[in-house]
Amino acid sequence: MTHRDALDDRTYAELAPVLTEIDQLRRAVLARVLGIGIPVMGITLVIGALALVLLPPAACFVVVVGLVVWSAGSAQAMRLYRREFKQRVIGRLVALHYPDLTYQPDAGIDRATFSHAGLFRGAIDVYTSEDLLSGTLGATTFRCAEVHAQSETEDVDSDGDRTTRRQTIFKGLLFIGDFSKHFAGRTYVVPDVAQAAFGGLGQTLQQATAGLQFPGTALVQLEDPAFERWFAVYGTDQVEARYILSTSLMQRLTTFREAIGASVSLAFIDGQVVVAISRDRAWFEPPPLWRAAPLKPDDLRAWLADVRLAQQIIDDLNLNLRIWSRT
């Protein structure tokens, strides 16, 4: 464990007052949400009840207006809470442990870059990205951010009513960093869903559909059962894919996947490695408003672990190893 892994006394001493202030802010925001909500809903119910008696069609309108007023006031308070938390707690954690890195809560990785990596199929209709962490650790220049990419479909029922549904294409952390070897093609390492479900038939399906999933590629056969338990590999160049995925890297990827405990996909493209870690839990989010317990050192440790995830990727995949200088 390095000094960056641990929650040292200096970190806690500097952030303890901030945690107290953030907890006070959380309570103030909760009070504001309730303070807005209770009177608004009370008035809404009274007016709505009168409208229901005197002018029934207006009752629904009154309720909707009340909900809109409450939602608008609550959303504004929540934005303040999230912004203060990210700037003062996460920003300070990054500054203390990784002073050479830059943390931008409102910035992210653009849609074009995400799409260019080619890891996920489907048209992206809704795309958001935030919590950009970037800089250089050791010899590796990187950027990572939270990403949520969604597609939209529209259903029309027999009455002609339209309903729009959103389906997640990817939600999680996207890391883009320099890779330690030079290469010209594209190699994709993705969860081995087909073979895990269908065994040998799954591998046949993978071979047949490689070009559909990743145009211009073919399934790459490797000799590492532990690695292939988790991953399937597609590449534009079989020899290059095996050059990239050395025995050591396959072992490291296997260990990393087991340690993370989440779906992991990688693309080796344009001299870089793109790592996509699926997770439903948001990155760098403040404690829930309704939480009763005060913030504690364990909370800081959890946030520090999130801050350190980029370092973990670089260390676990040995990205700082340089066979020769990059040009």
Secondary structure, DSSP 4 states (H G I P E B T S, - for coil): --TTTS--HHHHHHHHHHHHHHHHHHHHHHHHHHHHHHHHHHHHHHHHHHHHHH-HHHHHHHHHHHHHHHHHHHHHHHHHHHHHHIIIIIHHHHHHH-TTSEEETT----HHHHHHH--S-S--SEEEEEEEEEEEETTEEEEEEEEEEEEEEEEE-TT--EEEEEEEEEEEEEEEEE-SS--SS-EEEEE-HHHHHHTHHHHHHHHHHHHHHSTT-EE---S-HHHHHHEEEEES-HHHHHHHS-HHHHHHHHHHHHHHTS-EEEEEETTEEEEEEE-SSPTTPPPPTT--SPP-HHHHHHHHHHHTHHHHHHHHTTTT--SS---
